[in-house]
Amino acid sequence: IRAKAVSAKEVDSGNDIYGNPIKRIQYEIKQIKMFKGPDQDIEFIYTAPSTAVCGRLLDTGGKKEYLIAGKSEGNGKMHITLCDLVSTWDSLTPTQKKSLNQRYQMGCECKISRCLSIPCFVSSSDECLWTDWAMEKNNVDGRQAKHYACIKRSDGSCAWYRGMAPPKQEFLDIEDP
């Protein structure tokens, strides 16, 4: 989702196995756009109270916009941790913003395989090899992440595509030698 956090408060969310209360931060959010998820708006996002226990801290006040990927309960509630994608909207590249509406959907049937050290290989034609980590000194937010999308072509294979315009039919129909 694309959203702004407007307020935060600490809430109880049950007890641990010893009977101690589990605290969570409940962010009230203003959802701007749902890219993938339930048909209803997300009203609240829950996270652990500190980064030491994998919580994500969001600026409140409704000024900063975020792209947030977390776990939705489907009832207007969402949970996020340090392992979920949370980026400020302004930090996204134009390609990433445009791809959220169009291009990333073209790759839902593709697999992205991580390349942690060179050499790397794909094991099937429906894979895109993600090399940012290996090629850019352990960078998880490198050139491929910022400027490319893994999309499915008409022959069933998947390939990295770069560009702001929708892929041309020739790209979708191309066959590897």
Salt bridges, closest charged atoms under 4 A:
ASP12 OD1 - LYS23 NZ 2.67
ASP59 OD2 - LYS64 NZ 2.85
GLU65 OE1 - ARG2 NH2 2.46
GLU73 OE2 - HIS79 NE2 2.45
ASP84 OD1 - LYS71 NZ 2.56
GLU109 OE1 - LYS152 NZ 3.30
ASP126 OD2 - LYS111 NZ 3.78
ASP176 OD2 - ARG153 NH2 3.39
